[in-house]
Amino acid sequence: MKIDLRVLEIVKEAGALVKTYHGKLSSGQIENKGTHDFVTEIDKKVERFLVEKLREVLPGSAFWTEEKTVAKAQADYVWIIDPIDGTTNFIHGLYPVAVSVALQYKGETVWGMVYEPGLDELFYADDTGAYLNGERIFVSEEASLQKSLIATGFPFKNYDRFDAYMRSFEYLMFRTSGIRRLGSAAADLVYVACGRMEGFYEYGLSPWDVAAGAFIVMKAGGKVTDFSAEARWLTGGEILATNGKIHGAFSDILKKTLLVE
């Protein structure tokens, strides 16, 4: 199912709206959902914009959104939306931030779009492959974990596995080329897809954080699983995405560190 160009324009328009308000909010426009967990008026504004416009593209489609500006419903076509992935970066005037939109048909993802307005980069994928601003992209060919650059995200509200997470972080710090924490899971995933990094892992994520970016990774030739190398990454709250070549070694490390009692 080839991507509808109207959808790409909608996602870019949403990103332009994000950029307009980037780093310019007052404290009254920011709501604290929990420790280190924020939502702004703009998150909700962008989400409502996306719902309205995407509904015009596919009348009768349903939505699964982070800010819940529309009720979750059942339909053959379901959009999974994170209006601003990287809200803390957004509030502080930092990049990356990303608009993340995926489309599922009968439970299977068919389109994925991630727009990073700071660099004006639109990543997207359909059944023809993965693209960045219209050009095909592929994951890195690096096969050595020791030479790989890894991305992760620190837990910000679920600390149940924090000690194990820090154990994995320390282990990887000494056995890879480096670790980056950029503050946007969607951006981390598409950077793996285009070969800027070889792998990304994080726990405590929601479907809207990863649905689009993970699909783009897979269409760029990469591999996506949970920490146990199973396929429960969308709703299981944990994800490991790599170029495929380091996946086995990376998964083994996570089993030794994050999955031990």
HELIX and SHEET records of a PDB file:
HELIX    1   1 LEU A    5  TYR A   21  1                                  17    
HELIX    2   2 SER A   27  GLN A   29  5                                   3    
HELIX    3   3 GLU A   41  VAL A   57  1                                  17    
HELIX    4   4 THR A   87  ILE A   91  1                                   5    
HELIX    5   5 LEU A  145  LYS A  147  5                                   3    
HELIX    6   6 PHE A  162  MET A  173  1                                  12    
HELIX    7   7 ALA A  185  ALA A  193  1                                   9    
HELIX    8   8 PRO A  207  LYS A  219  1                                  13    
HELIX    9   9 HIS A  247  THR A  257  1                                  11    
SHEET    1   A 2 ILE A  30  GLY A  34  0                                        
SHEET    2   A 2 ASP A  37  THR A  40 -1                                        
SHEET    1   B 7 ALA A  62  THR A  65  0                                        
SHEET    2   B 7 TYR A  77  ASP A  85  1                                        
SHEET    3   B 7 ALA A  98  TYR A 105 -1                                        
SHEET    4   B 7 GLU A 108  GLU A 116 -1                                        
SHEET    5   B 7 GLU A 121  ASP A 126 -1                                        
SHEET    6   B 7 GLY A 129  LEU A 132 -1                                        
SHEET    7   B 7 GLU A 135  ARG A 136 -1                                        
SHEET    1   C 5 GLY A 178  ARG A 180  0                                        
SHEET    2   C 5 LEU A 149  THR A 152  1                                        
SHEET    3   C 5 GLY A 199  TYR A 203  1                                        
SHEET    4   C 5 GLU A 238  THR A 242 -1                                        
SHEET    5   C 5 LYS A 223  THR A 225 -1                                        
END                                                                             
